[in-house]
């Protein structure tokens, strides 16, 4: 990982930004870690976020990856960032009580960052299971 510059962003501000997103409020997302090229997003998994077979819907996984990628990149590029694109690979059906999206900047330049995100489910006993991996490019919106 390339060292990311520190910006005047903190967990409290990140939580305010996330809460300003109506869709994030709808799914119940919260940021539990933010800083130094990393961000973790958590979503409590309820019935409405599952597909017909009981697995977490792929759209929920994609949403979590997209937001975690951009928040992690924001620690390296500053607060005004936009996702340029990302890919996601689903490795197993997502089952559990909580979804974690853990993102980390792989490389940051002046205007863009490449970020990886692991998506894990957590069961009632606290065991984590990897269900998807995403990677994306995030751009500084003011550059």
C-alpha positions, 0 to 999 in steps of 0.5 A: 500500500502506498502511504496516503496523505492525511486530510482533515477528515475524521470519523464524525464527519464521515458519519455525517456524510454517510447519514446525508445519503438517503439510500444509506439511511434506508439500508441502515449503513454506518461507518465504524472505521475511517482514516489512514487509507481505510474505511469500514462500512457495516450494514445490519442484515434484515429480511428486506435486504435479501433476495428470494433464496435468503442470501443478501442481494447483490445490489446491497453488496455492490452498494456497500463496496462502492461506498466503502471504496469512496470513503477509504479513497477520501482519506487519501484524496480529500472529501470530494471524491467520486467513483470512476468505476469498480468491479466486484467478484462474488465468491459465495452467497452472503448469509449472516446478521451483519455485512462488513465492507472493509476498504483499503487504498492500494495506491493513491496519486494526486487525483485518483486512488485505487482501492480494494474492498473485502465484503464479509458477513458476520454470523451470530457468533461473530465469525466472519466469512468472505463473500465478495471482493471489489476493486475500484478507482476513485477520482478527486472531484475537485481536481 
